[in-house]
Amino acid sequence: MKTIEETYQKKTPVEHILLRPDSYIGSVEREAQQMYIWDEESGRMIYKNIEYVPGLYKIFDEIIVNAADNKIRDPKMNVIKVSIDPEKNEISVYNNGKGIPVRIHKEENVYVPELIFGNLLTSSNYNDEEKKVTGGRNGYGAKLCNIFSKEFVVETADCEVKKYYRQKYRNNMGIKEEPEISRYTKEDFTRITFKPDLRRFKMDRLDDDIVALLKKRVYDLGGIVKDVKIFLNEKKINIKGFKEYVKLYVPPEANVVHQVINDRWELALTASEEQFQQVSFVNAICTTKGGSHVNHVVERIVEPLSEAIQKKEKGLSVKPFQIKSCMFIFVNCLIENPAFDSQTKENLTLRVSAFGSKCDPIGDFVKSVIKNTSIVQRVASFARARQSLQLKKTDGAKTSRLSGIPKLEDANFAGTSRSKDCTLILTEGDSAKTLAVSGLSVVGRDIYGVFPLRGKLLNVREASHKQIMENSEISSIKKILGLQHNKVYEDTSSLRYGHVMIMTDQDHDGSHIKGLIINFLDHFYPSLLKIPGFLQEFITPIIRATKKGQVRDFFTLPEYEEFKKSEEGWNIKYYKGLGTSTSADAKQYFSNLPIHVKNFTPLVDEDKELIDLAFNKKKADARKTWLLSFEPGTFLDQSLPQISISDFVNKELILFSMADNIRSIPSLVDGLKPGQRKVMFSCFKRNLRSEIKVAQLVGYVSEQSAYHHGEQSLCSTIVNLAQDFVGSNNINLLLPIGQFGSRLQGGKDAASPRYIFTSLSPLTRLIFNENDDAILNYLNDDNLSIEPEFYVPIIPMVLVNGAEGIGTGWSTSIPNFNPIDIIENIRRMIRDEDPVEMTPYYRNFRGTIEKVGEGKFQVSGVYEGDMDLEITELPVGTWTLNYKEFLESLVQAGVVKDFKEYHTEKTVNFTVKLAKHVSNLKLNTTITINNMVCFDEKLGIKKYSTPKDILKEFYDVRLRYYSIRKENMLKVMKEELVRLENKVRFIKEVSTGGLVISRRRRAEIVFDLEARGYAKADDYEYLLGMSILSLTAERIEKLSNEHSKKLEEYNRLAGKTPKKLWLEDLDAFEKEYLKIVENETKEYDDELNGRVKKRGGKPKSRSGAANRPKKAKAAQKPKAAHVSENSTDSDALQEKPWKKYNLT
């Protein structure tokens, strides 16, 4: 039994360190671990399994970190020399620069070198108030090396006192010899020489592994200590900085990005081959386990890399750890007063906020990483592999029975030995499914299955992984067909069906659905498209012509147009969709499958390129070129037994893309898109002067203009045409009678179409002159004459009201411009002068719009005050409720104390109390004119650089149409004059008996009229239809007067040039427009002044530069708003567009 003395013992600090070394220097047992070491043979760092004693490595590290720290204390230090002699078991570390003071410490009464190397818990780093970026901290450091050495020699020189100091310790600091001090006149230095006590590390010599590890630390100094020559065993290490040091770790061909971020952070990064790797240093300490400094850097890199990957690989879901796992990061940093998880200092634990610096700015470094390393590609590759595994979870299998898929009509032989004979019909919706099922009564259900698609299939080429995984239709198709992800198919023997047949409407949307199905197969299963006969389409006629028992089906409109030129007398029926066909039609179709089923030819490289062109968003520019090559009249010849995918894309799918652009991009000539044009056509046809409910107008437009899309879309079109709030139309063509939306929510607050009314604006027919109606090229739909290709307004409405739209390959963004500026420019061009530059303009906007760059304008709201603000205007497109939400966020952030609202649906008024100055109140936005795209007169898509370019092209078209209008009006008048002359002559000849009409056959009378040279119009009804009361002298006199007036009108028109006609139209429009503007502004000012009075204030003058409110300027102290001397006319008109015309 142990005695009390044996059980309870007291140890000296040195005895405790030797007894429990793990707490101070780490383990003193030999460990096997993968580590980077210096390889003499290759002259590089290698990562290999070694056996070493962590404690021995640590005591060496303490000494060389001290040497590196001296560079911080004395920037003039420029040499570190390390010698490692395994034979003698001796290690020496020398550095020049400021030495250790060779002086007596007054409080401890010993020399300073003895104090810091021979006494525990002594250090120069105890003052935590002082921010230091050295490696030492806790007062153990070099003393631990002394304690674990058989011999430990300190040498230093202090030039200030001209003394050299040498002291030797033996037996684990147990024996301390007296110091040797002598006179010294050379440079300062410090040298530590020690012989590790190998017995305590259970070693008998310094073996190859530990020596390679120690040498690695010496090479570390060559990379991380700047402007210092490093020697190892008297041989200089030729490493010029951290960039060259990093190259010791990576293959010569590796792309390494290096950058000195600031004076405390230096980074290098390359792609990791297998997993995340890091080599990092804090104040010259090698943090083999990383820590908060590495995490700080990685986090700042991972986020922008993730954004770059998402941008490059649309829909790819990437986790931060996936990006990190592809990184090999090198960090060399200086941290103030670093804290580690142990005395071994392998892992930095200090929180980022205490670093004393940040790794910033890092943007350029990240851009270089994206551009010059393969990290993004590796991450994307790994993420795709992971997603492939997930997609396999939705794989199908060849089973004979399948359940749980709604609306599937499965073929009886699907999944059996006869699967290869089975065909899955994919239909466009339920009505098409019903048609297909009707047809199955002819061909049977054994080898035909039917599955309806809900609208358009997902574009898997651009969809995210999550979208694909969650898309029930994709999963259902995989299960129905038995598809397995990533499988390459040589044949269809492993599938439940041997063929896929697409059955869609023969319209543009049907073509798009076909394309999306082809896109799905090409993206995931291209091998299937290479199997002859796997993919088929079922075509139905667009038009059926019948005549005396004969039936002719047409599958494309151009094909029918050619037939129509040479054939007459046929009854025509248009099939708008599969729903138009009857069950009897379906049975007829399925009875003649060779006519209606077309095989797609096997996939070739050209096909793949075209599919990618059509559905890859990154190919937008290529799609533009593709669409520009489109020739009107293009169609896919459905009489051929097979169709190539290339032909499908170039001759059928392109029609959808063109239709998409036509729906989305306006005409330069009339500024309208087809839906808008259909509305205006219907309103003109109805001469819509009185109110009509919007919901009723929708029905009328659908009926009169053959509108084939949803009612809601048409409602929105009508509402948009009538909106007149700031930021909407400069000239609303329809009147908003009721709540059509306001600037509160940007028009989204419009009432239901059932409750609001509209009619034509009084300005509309002044812009779209009725005299032009007869010269337009009207379209035809199902034998119904509908809207024209375009109208010819007297001013370019595309500039007046602007346009926004996104089509296929093309988009457009055109701001609004001032109608008065446009009219003035047209007058200039009529005078053969050049038009002047125009600035965007928005009706009733009280802020400013100024040019700030080529094609760029700044839109500024208005406010007064400094800390107490009154905001009376917001930038165009900034809606009042959205701005209120912004102010609420500033209240929550403590930036705004409070705010109040005094605005109406038309005007803006916020009073805001600021808690602190704000640099950006979001009262400035920008407008650009770098994407103004329109269809020109010949229906070609064209991009315009400036508003003047649009105006000039419009001018040429409109002037030509004035000539056409004049010619047509003269022709009509001339015909009317002839009719009037003939009527007078007819009455005279009948009255005198020269022409007998009573008791004669009509044919005889017509014969006489022709013989007498009467103009034939309406088969002479204009003459023969006159009443008996017309055959009087009074009637002759009246007709003669009418003829005289008509002749005067004819002569007046004949004497006018097209330019004169245009000027008259402009004058008439301008007169009415300015009246409306003046009335609107008076109402606005009355409302504004009335609001101020209700608040108990004094109405403010809104004219005169001295009284104007301040104009918002981002990040600047507010300045008084004024009209610049360099402003264009429209600049000056932003506040009061009528001032220029003396209408105040």
Backbone hydrogen bonds, N-H to C=O, Kabsch-Sander energy under -0.5 kcal/mol:
donor,donor_aa,acceptor,acceptor_aa,energy
7,T,3,T,-2.2
8,Y,4,I,-2.8
9,Q,7,T,-0.7
16,H,12,T,-2.8
17,I,13,P,-2.2
18,L,14,V,-2.4
19,L,15,E,-2.3
20,R,16,H,-2.8
23,S,20,R,-1.0
24,Y,21,P,-2.1
25,I,21,P,-2.8
26,G,21,P,-0.9
26,G,22,D,-0.6
31,E,52,Y,-3.0
33,Q,31,E,-0.5
33,Q,50,I,-2.6
35,M,33,Q,-0.6
35,M,48,K,-2.3
37,I,46,I,-2.3
38,W,212,A,-1.9
39,D,44,R,-2.5
40,E,38,W,-0.7
43,G,39,D,-2.0
44,R,39,D,-1.0
45,M,248,L,-2.0
46,I,37,I,-2.4
48,K,35,M,-2.2
48,K,46,I,-0.7
50,I,33,Q,-2.7
52,Y,31,E,-2.4
52,Y,50,I,-0.5
55,G,27,S,-2.6
57,Y,53,V,-1.9
58,K,54,P,-2.1
59,I,55,G,-2.0
60,F,56,L,-1.5
61,D,57,Y,-1.9
62,E,58,K,-2.2
63,I,59,I,-1.0
64,I,60,F,-1.9
65,V,61,D,-2.4
66,N,62,E,-1.6
67,A,63,I,-1.8
68,A,64,I,-2.2
69,D,65,V,-2.8
70,N,66,N,-1.3
71,K,68,A,-1.6
72,I,68,A,-0.5
72,I,69,D,-1.3
73,R,69,D,-1.5
74,D,70,N,-2.8
77,M,74,D,-2.2
80,I,229,K,-2.5
81,K,94,Y,-2.8
82,V,231,F,-2.7
83,S,92,S,-2.6
85,D,90,E,-3.0
89,N,85,D,-1.0
90,E,85,D,-2.1
91,I,194,F,-2.5
92,S,83,S,-2.5
93,V,192,I,-2.6
94,Y,81,K,-3.4
95,N,190,T,-2.4
96,N,79,V,-1.6
97,G,188,D,-0.7
103,R,101,P,-1.4
105,H,110,V,-3.8
106,K,104,I,-0.6
109,N,105,H,-2.9
110,V,105,H,-0.6
112,V,103,R,-2.3
115,L,111,Y,-2.4
116,I,112,V,-2.4
117,F,113,P,-1.9
118,G,114,E,-2.2
119,N,115,L,-0.6
121,L,139,G,-1.3
122,T,119,N,-0.7
122,T,139,G,-1.0
128,D,126,Y,-1.3
130,E,127,N,-1.1
131,K,129,E,-0.5
132,K,130,E,-0.9
143,K,140,Y,-2.2
144,L,140,Y,-0.6
144,L,141,G,-1.3
145,C,141,G,-0.8
146,N,142,A,-2.0
147,I,143,K,-2.7
148,F,144,L,-1.9
149,S,146,N,-1.5
150,K,195,K,-3.0
151,E,195,K,-1.1
152,F,169,Y,-2.3
153,V,193,T,-3.7
154,V,167,Q,-2.9
155,E,191,R,-2.4
156,T,165,Y,-2.3
157,A,189,F,-1.9
158,D,163,K,-2.8
159,C,157,A,-0.5
161,V,158,D,-0.8
162,K,158,D,-0.7
163,K,158,D,-1.9
164,Y,182,S,-3.3
165,Y,156,T,-3.2
166,R,180,E,-2.0
167,Q,154,V,-2.3
169,Y,152,F,-2.7
170,R,175,I,-2.7
171,N,150,K,-2.1
172,N,149,S,-2.2
174,G,170,R,-0.6
174,G,171,N,-1.4
175,I,170,R,-2.7
176,K,174,G,-0.5
177,E,168,K,-2.6
177,E,175,I,-0.5
180,E,166,R,-4.0
181,I,179,P,-0.6
182,S,164,Y,-2.0
184,Y,162,K,-1.8
189,F,157,A,-0.6
190,T,95,N,-2.2
191,R,155,E,-3.1
192,I,93,V,-2.6
193,T,153,V,-2.4
194,F,91,I,-2.9
195,K,151,E,-2.6
197,D,148,F,-2.9
198,L,196,P,-1.7
200,R,197,D,-1.5
201,F,197,D,-0.6
201,F,198,L,-1.1
202,K,199,R,-1.4
203,M,198,L,-2.7
206,L,86,P,-0.5
207,D,205,R,-1.1
211,V,207,D,-2.1
212,A,208,D,-2.4
213,L,209,D,-1.8
214,L,210,I,-2.5
215,K,211,V,-2.6
216,K,212,A,-1.6
217,R,213,L,-1.4
218,V,214,L,-1.4
219,Y,215,K,-2.3
220,D,216,K,-1.9
221,L,217,R,-1.4
222,G,218,V,-1.1
223,G,219,Y,-0.9
223,G,220,D,-1.2
224,I,220,D,-1.9
225,V,221,L,-2.2
226,K,224,I,-0.8
228,V,225,V,-0.7
229,K,78,N,-3.1
231,F,80,I,-2.6
232,L,235,K,-2.9
233,N,82,V,-3.4
235,K,232,L,-1.7
236,K,234,E,-0.5
237,I,230,I,-3.1
238,N,236,K,-0.7
239,I,237,I,-1.5
241,G,222,G,-0.8
241,G,239,I,-1.3
245,Y,241,G,-1.9
246,V,242,F,-2.4
247,K,243,K,-0.9
248,L,245,Y,-1.7
249,Y,246,V,-2.1
250,V,246,V,-0.6
254,A,251,P,-1.7
256,V,254,A,-0.7
257,V,269,L,-2.8
258,H,256,V,-0.5
259,Q,267,L,-2.4
261,I,259,Q,-0.9
261,I,265,W,-1.2
262,N,265,W,-1.6
265,W,262,N,-0.6
266,E,332,N,-1.7
267,L,259,Q,-2.6
268,A,330,F,-1.9
269,L,257,V,-2.2
270,T,328,F,-1.8
272,S,326,C,-2.2
277,Q,327,M,-2.2
279,V,329,I,-2.2
281,F,331,V,-2.2
282,V,285,I,-2.4
283,N,281,F,-0.5
283,N,333,C,-2.5
285,I,282,V,-2.2
287,T,280,S,-1.8
287,T,285,I,-0.9
288,T,286,C,-1.4
289,K,346,E,-2.1
290,G,287,T,-1.8
292,S,348,L,-2.2
295,N,291,G,-2.3
296,H,292,S,-2.2
297,V,293,H,-1.8
298,V,294,V,-2.9
299,E,295,N,-2.7
300,R,296,H,-1.5
301,I,297,V,-1.3
302,V,298,V,-3.0
303,E,299,E,-1.4
305,L,301,I,-1.8
306,S,302,V,-2.7
307,E,303,E,-2.1
308,A,304,P,-2.3
309,I,305,L,-2.4
310,Q,306,S,-2.5
311,K,307,E,-2.2
312,K,308,A,-2.4
313,E,309,I,-3.7
314,K,312,K,-0.6
316,L,313,E,-2.2
317,S,315,G,-0.6
318,V,316,L,-0.6
322,Q,319,K,-0.9
323,I,319,K,-1.4
324,K,320,P,-2.6
325,S,321,F,-2.1
326,C,323,I,-1.5
327,M,324,K,-2.0
328,F,270,T,-2.4
329,I,277,Q,-2.4
329,I,327,M,-0.5
330,F,268,A,-2.9
331,V,279,V,-2.2
332,N,266,E,-2.5
333,C,281,F,-2.3
334,L,264,R,-1.7
335,I,333,C,-0.5
336,E,355,F,-2.2
337,N,132,K,-3.0
341,D,347,N,-1.7
345,K,342,S,-1.5
348,L,290,G,-1.9
349,T,339,A,-2.8
350,L,339,A,-1.3
354,A,351,R,-1.8
355,F,352,V,-2.1
360,D,358,K,-2.1
366,V,362,I,-2.3
367,K,363,G,-2.4
368,S,364,D,-2.1
369,V,365,F,-2.1
370,I,366,V,-2.5
371,K,367,K,-2.1
372,N,368,S,-3.1
373,T,369,V,-1.6
378,R,374,S,-2.8
379,V,375,I,-3.0
380,A,376,V,-2.5
381,S,377,Q,-2.4
382,F,378,R,-2.9
383,A,379,V,-2.9
384,R,380,A,-2.6
385,A,381,S,-2.1
386,R,382,F,-2.2
387,Q,383,A,-2.6
388,S,384,R,-2.4
389,L,385,A,-1.6
390,Q,386,R,-1.6
391,L,387,Q,-2.9
392,K,388,S,-1.4
393,K,390,Q,-1.5
394,T,391,L,-1.5
395,D,392,K,-1.6
396,G,483,L,-3.1
399,T,397,A,-1.7
408,L,405,I,-1.5
409,E,450,V,-3.1
410,D,408,L,-0.7
412,N,445,R,-1.8
413,F,446,D,-2.7
414,A,411,A,-1.2
415,G,496,R,-1.0
416,T,413,F,-1.9
419,S,416,T,-1.8
421,D,418,R,-1.6
422,C,419,S,-2.0
423,T,447,I,-3.2
424,L,499,H,-2.6
425,I,423,T,-0.6
425,I,449,G,-3.3
426,L,424,L,-0.7
426,L,501,M,-3.0
427,T,425,I,-0.7
427,T,451,F,-1.8
428,E,503,M,-1.7
429,G,427,T,-1.5
429,G,453,L,-1.1
432,A,428,E,-0.6
433,K,429,G,-1.3
434,T,430,D,-2.4
435,L,431,S,-1.8
436,A,432,A,-2.4
437,V,433,K,-3.0
438,S,434,T,-2.2
439,G,435,L,-1.7
440,L,436,A,-1.4
441,S,437,V,-0.5
441,S,438,S,-1.1
442,V,439,G,-2.0
443,V,439,G,-1.3
444,G,440,L,-2.8
449,G,423,T,-2.6
450,V,409,E,-2.6
451,F,425,I,-2.7
453,L,427,T,-3.1
455,G,453,L,-1.4
460,V,458,L,-1.5
462,E,459,N,-1.5
463,A,459,N,-1.2
465,H,315,G,-3.7
468,I,464,S,-2.2
469,M,465,H,-2.7
470,E,466,K,-2.2
471,N,467,Q,-0.7
471,N,468,I,-0.8
472,S,470,E,-0.8
475,S,471,N,-1.9
476,S,472,S,-2.6
477,I,473,E,-2.7
478,K,474,I,-2.2
479,K,475,S,-2.2
480,I,476,S,-3.1
481,L,477,I,-2.5
482,G,478,K,-1.6
483,L,478,K,-2.2
487,K,484,Q,-1.8
489,Y,487,K,-0.6
490,E,488,V,-0.5
495,L,492,T,-1.7
496,R,481,L,-2.6
497,Y,481,L,-0.7
498,G,419,S,-1.2
498,G,422,C,-1.4
499,H,422,C,-1.4
500,V,534,F,-3.3
501,M,424,L,-3.2
502,I,536,Q,-2.4
503,M,426,L,-3.0
507,D,505,D,-0.7
511,S,507,D,-2.0
512,H,508,H,-2.0
513,I,509,D,-2.2
514,K,510,G,-2.1
515,G,511,S,-2.5
516,L,512,H,-2.3
517,I,513,I,-2.0
518,I,514,K,-2.5
519,N,515,G,-2.6
520,F,516,L,-2.1
521,L,517,I,-2.3
522,D,518,I,-2.9
523,H,519,N,-2.3
524,F,520,F,-2.1
525,Y,521,L,-2.3
528,L,525,Y,-1.4
529,L,525,Y,-0.8
530,K,526,P,-0.6
530,K,527,S,-0.8
531,I,528,L,-1.5
533,G,600,F,-0.7
534,F,531,I,-2.0
536,Q,500,V,-3.0
537,E,598,K,-2.4
538,F,502,I,-3.3
539,I,537,E,-0.6
539,I,596,H,-3.1
542,I,554,F,-3.1
543,I,554,F,-1.8
544,R,573,K,-2.6
545,A,552,R,-3.3
546,T,571,N,-2.3
547,K,550,Q,-1.8
550,Q,547,K,-2.1
552,R,545,A,-3.0
554,F,543,I,-2.8
560,Y,556,T,-1.5
561,E,557,L,-2.7
562,E,558,P,-1.8
563,F,559,E,-1.6
564,K,560,Y,-2.8
565,K,561,E,-1.1
566,S,562,E,-0.6
566,S,563,F,-1.2
567,E,563,F,-1.2
571,N,546,T,-3.1
573,K,544,R,-2.0
575,Y,542,I,-3.9
576,K,574,Y,-0.8
580,T,577,G,-1.7
581,S,577,G,-0.5
581,S,578,L,-0.9
586,A,582,T,-2.4
587,K,583,S,-2.2
588,Q,584,A,-2.0
589,Y,585,D,-2.8
590,F,586,A,-2.6
591,S,587,K,-1.0
592,N,588,Q,-0.6
592,N,589,Y,-1.4
593,L,590,F,-0.6
595,I,592,N,-1.4
596,H,592,N,-1.3
597,V,593,L,-2.9
598,K,537,E,-2.6
598,K,596,H,-0.6
599,N,641,P,-1.3
600,F,535,L,-2.6
601,T,643,I,-2.4
603,L,529,L,-1.8
608,K,604,V,-1.9
609,E,605,D,-2.2
610,L,606,E,-1.9
611,I,607,D,-2.5
612,D,608,K,-2.3
613,L,609,E,-2.1
614,A,610,L,-2.1
615,F,611,I,-1.8
616,N,612,D,-2.2
617,K,615,F,-0.6
619,K,616,N,-1.9
620,A,617,K,-1.0
623,R,619,K,-2.5
624,K,620,A,-1.8
625,T,621,D,-1.8
626,W,622,A,-2.4
627,L,623,R,-2.9
628,L,624,K,-2.2
629,S,625,T,-1.1
630,F,627,L,-1.4
634,T,631,E,-1.5
637,D,635,F,-0.6
638,Q,636,L,-0.9
640,L,637,D,-1.0
643,I,599,N,-2.9
648,F,644,S,-2.3
649,V,645,I,-2.5
650,N,646,S,-2.9
651,K,647,D,-2.4
652,E,648,F,-1.9
653,L,648,F,-2.9
654,I,649,V,-1.2
655,L,652,E,-1.1
656,F,652,E,-0.9
656,F,653,L,-0.5
657,S,653,L,-1.9
658,M,654,I,-2.5
659,A,655,L,-2.4
660,D,656,F,-2.7
661,N,657,S,-2.1
662,I,658,M,-2.7
663,R,659,A,-2.2
664,S,660,D,-1.2
665,I,661,N,-2.8
667,S,672,L,-1.8
668,L,935,F,-3.2
671,G,667,S,-1.9
677,R,673,K,-2.7
678,K,674,P,-2.5
679,V,675,G,-1.7
680,M,676,Q,-2.4
681,F,677,R,-2.6
682,S,678,K,-2.1
683,C,679,V,-2.3
684,F,680,M,-2.7
685,K,681,F,-2.5
686,R,682,S,-2.1
687,N,683,C,-0.7
688,L,683,C,-2.2
689,R,687,N,-2.3
692,I,758,T,-1.8
694,V,756,I,-2.6
695,A,753,P,-1.8
696,Q,693,K,-0.6
697,L,693,K,-2.4
698,V,694,V,-2.1
699,G,695,A,-1.2
700,Y,696,Q,-2.1
701,V,697,L,-2.9
702,S,698,V,-2.4
703,E,699,G,-2.0
704,Q,700,Y,-2.7
705,S,701,V,-2.4
706,A,702,S,-0.7
707,Y,702,S,-0.8
714,L,710,G,-1.5
715,C,711,E,-2.6
716,S,712,Q,-2.3
717,T,713,S,-1.9
718,I,714,L,-2.3
719,V,715,C,-2.6
720,N,716,S,-2.7
721,L,717,T,-1.9
722,A,718,I,-1.0
722,A,719,V,-0.8
723,Q,719,V,-0.9
728,S,725,F,-2.2
729,N,723,Q,-0.6
733,L,721,L,-0.7
733,L,731,I,-0.5
734,L,721,L,-1.4
735,L,759,S,-3.1
737,I,735,L,-1.1
737,I,757,F,-2.0
738,G,736,P,-1.0
740,F,738,G,-1.1
743,R,905,E,-1.1
745,Q,742,S,-0.8
746,G,742,S,-0.5
747,G,742,S,-2.3
748,K,745,Q,-1.2
750,A,747,G,-1.1
751,A,739,Q,-2.9
755,Y,752,S,-2.4
756,I,752,S,-0.6
757,F,737,I,-2.9
758,T,692,I,-2.2
760,L,688,L,-3.0
761,S,733,L,-2.4
764,T,761,S,-1.2
765,R,761,S,-0.6
766,L,763,L,-0.8
767,I,763,L,-1.3
767,I,764,T,-0.6
768,F,764,T,-3.2
769,N,767,I,-1.0
772,D,769,N,-1.9
773,D,770,E,-1.2
775,I,772,D,-1.6
776,L,773,D,-1.0
778,Y,776,L,-1.0
779,L,787,E,-2.3
781,D,784,L,-2.8
784,L,781,D,-1.4
785,S,783,N,-0.5
786,I,779,L,-2.6
789,E,777,N,-2.2
794,I,767,I,-1.7
797,M,795,I,-1.1
799,L,796,P,-1.7
800,V,796,P,-1.5
801,N,797,M,-2.6
803,A,814,I,-2.2
805,G,812,T,-1.9
807,G,810,W,-2.9
809,G,807,G,-0.6
812,T,805,G,-2.8
813,S,931,N,-2.3
814,I,803,A,-3.2
817,F,799,L,-1.9
818,N,839,T,-0.6
822,I,818,N,-2.3
823,I,819,P,-2.6
824,E,820,I,-2.5
825,N,821,D,-2.0
826,I,822,I,-2.3
827,R,823,I,-2.5
828,R,824,E,-2.1
829,M,825,N,-2.4
830,I,826,I,-2.5
831,R,827,R,-1.7
832,D,829,M,-1.7
833,E,828,R,-3.2
841,Y,816,N,-2.1
845,F,842,Y,-2.2
848,T,860,S,-1.7
850,E,858,Q,-2.4
852,V,856,K,-2.4
853,G,856,K,-1.3
855,G,853,G,-0.6
856,K,853,G,-1.9
857,F,927,I,-2.9
858,Q,850,E,-3.4
859,V,857,F,-0.5
859,V,925,T,-3.3
860,S,848,T,-2.9
860,S,858,Q,-0.6
861,G,923,L,-2.8
862,V,873,E,-1.4
863,Y,1110,K,-2.5
864,E,870,E,-1.7
869,L,867,M,-0.7
869,L,912,V,-3.2
870,E,864,E,-2.1
871,I,910,F,-3.2
872,T,862,V,-1.9
872,T,870,E,-0.6
873,E,862,V,-1.3
878,T,875,P,-2.3
879,W,877,G,-0.8
880,T,743,R,-2.0
881,L,744,L,-2.4
883,Y,879,W,-2.2
884,K,880,T,-2.1
885,E,881,L,-2.0
886,F,882,N,-1.6
887,L,883,Y,-2.5
888,E,884,K,-2.3
889,S,885,E,-1.8
890,L,886,F,-1.5
891,V,887,L,-1.9
892,Q,888,E,-2.2
893,A,889,S,-1.5
894,G,891,V,-1.3
895,V,890,L,-2.3
896,V,890,L,-1.5
897,K,913,K,-2.6
898,D,913,K,-1.2
900,K,911,T,-2.6
902,Y,909,N,-3.1
903,H,909,N,-0.6
904,T,907,T,-0.9
908,V,872,T,-0.6
910,F,871,I,-2.1
911,T,900,K,-2.2
912,V,869,L,-2.6
912,V,910,F,-0.5
913,K,898,D,-3.0
914,L,867,M,-3.2
914,L,912,V,-0.6
915,A,895,V,-3.1
916,K,895,V,-1.2
925,T,859,V,-2.3
927,I,857,F,-2.6
929,I,855,G,-2.0
932,M,944,Y,-0.7
933,V,931,N,-1.0
934,C,942,K,-2.5
935,F,666,P,-2.4
936,D,934,C,-0.5
936,D,940,G,-2.9
939,L,936,D,-2.1
942,K,934,C,-2.6
944,Y,932,M,-3.3
949,D,946,T,-0.5
950,I,946,T,-1.4
951,L,947,P,-2.7
952,K,948,K,-2.8
953,E,949,D,-2.0
954,F,950,I,-2.6
955,Y,951,L,-2.6
956,D,952,K,-1.9
957,V,953,E,-1.9
958,R,954,F,-3.3
959,L,955,Y,-2.6
960,R,956,D,-1.6
961,Y,957,V,-2.0
962,Y,958,R,-1.6
963,S,959,L,-1.5
964,I,960,R,-2.0
965,R,961,Y,-2.7
966,K,962,Y,-2.6
967,E,963,S,-2.5
968,N,964,I,-2.5
969,M,965,R,-3.0
970,L,966,K,-2.8
971,K,967,E,-2.2
972,V,968,N,-2.6
973,M,969,M,-2.9
974,K,970,L,-2.8
975,E,971,K,-2.3
976,E,972,V,-2.1
977,L,973,M,-2.8
978,V,974,K,-2.4
979,R,975,E,-2.2
980,L,976,E,-2.6
981,E,977,L,-2.7
982,N,978,V,-2.8
983,K,979,R,-2.4
984,V,980,L,-2.2
985,R,981,E,-2.5
986,F,982,N,-2.8
987,I,983,K,-2.4
988,K,984,V,-2.3
989,E,985,R,-2.8
990,V,986,F,-2.3
991,S,987,I,-2.6
992,T,988,K,-2.2
993,G,989,E,-0.6
994,G,989,E,-1.2
995,L,989,E,-2.0
1000,R,997,I,-1.0
1005,I,1001,R,-1.9
1006,V,1002,R,-2.9
1007,F,1003,A,-1.9
1008,D,1004,E,-2.0
1009,L,1005,I,-2.6
1010,E,1006,V,-2.4
1011,A,1007,F,-2.2
1012,R,1008,D,-2.0
1013,G,1010,E,-1.1
1014,Y,1009,L,-2.5
1017,A,1015,A,-0.7
1020,Y,1017,A,-1.2
1021,E,1017,A,-0.5
1021,E,1018,D,-1.6
1022,Y,1017,A,-0.7
1023,L,1020,Y,-1.2
1024,L,1020,Y,-2.8
1025,G,1021,E,-2.0
1026,M,1023,L,-1.5
1030,S,1027,S,-1.5
1031,L,1028,I,-1.3
1032,T,1030,S,-1.8
1036,I,1032,T,-1.8
1037,E,1033,A,-2.5
1038,K,1034,E,-2.4
1039,L,1035,R,-2.7
1040,S,1036,I,-2.3
1041,N,1037,E,-2.2
1042,E,1038,K,-2.4
1043,H,1039,L,-2.4
1044,S,1040,S,-2.3
1045,K,1041,N,-2.6
1046,K,1042,E,-2.7
1047,L,1043,H,-2.6
1048,E,1044,S,-2.4
1049,E,1045,K,-2.6
1050,Y,1046,K,-2.7
1051,N,1047,L,-2.9
1052,R,1048,E,-2.7
1053,L,1049,E,-2.5
1054,A,1050,Y,-2.8
1055,G,1051,N,-1.7
1056,K,1053,L,-1.5
1061,L,1057,T,-2.2
1062,W,1058,P,-2.1
1063,L,1059,K,-2.5
1064,E,1060,K,-2.2
1065,D,1061,L,-2.0
1066,L,1062,W,-2.5
1067,D,1063,L,-2.5
1068,A,1064,E,-2.3
1069,F,1065,D,-2.4
1070,E,1066,L,-2.9
1071,K,1067,D,-2.2
1072,E,1068,A,-1.5
1073,Y,1069,F,-2.9
1074,L,1070,E,-2.7
1075,K,1071,K,-1.3
1076,I,1072,E,-1.9
1077,V,1073,Y,-2.4
1078,E,1074,L,-2.4
1079,N,1075,K,-2.3
1080,E,1076,I,-2.6
1081,T,1077,V,-2.4
1082,K,1078,E,-2.1
1083,E,1079,N,-2.3
1084,Y,1080,E,-2.4
1085,D,1081,T,-2.9
1086,D,1082,K,-2.6
1087,E,1083,E,-2.4
1088,L,1084,Y,-2.4
1089,N,1085,D,-3.0
1090,G,1086,D,-2.5
1091,R,1087,E,-1.9
1092,V,1088,L,-1.8
1093,K,1089,N,-2.2
1094,K,1090,G,-1.8
1095,R,1091,R,-1.2
1096,G,1093,K,-1.6
1097,G,1092,V,-2.5
1107,N,1104,G,-1.0
1108,R,1104,G,-0.5
1108,R,1105,A,-0.9
1110,K,863,Y,-1.3
1111,K,1119,K,-1.8
1112,A,861,G,-2.2
1115,A,919,S,-3.3
1116,Q,1113,K,-1.5
1119,K,1111,K,-0.7
1121,A,1109,P,-1.5
1124,S,1122,H,-0.7
1127,S,1124,S,-1.5
1131,D,1128,T,-0.8
1132,A,1128,T,-1.6
1133,L,1129,D,-1.1
1134,Q,1131,D,-1.4
1136,K,1132,A,-0.6
1139,K,1136,K,-1.9
1141,Y,1138,W,-1.9
1142,N,1139,K,-2.1
1143,L,1138,W,-0.9
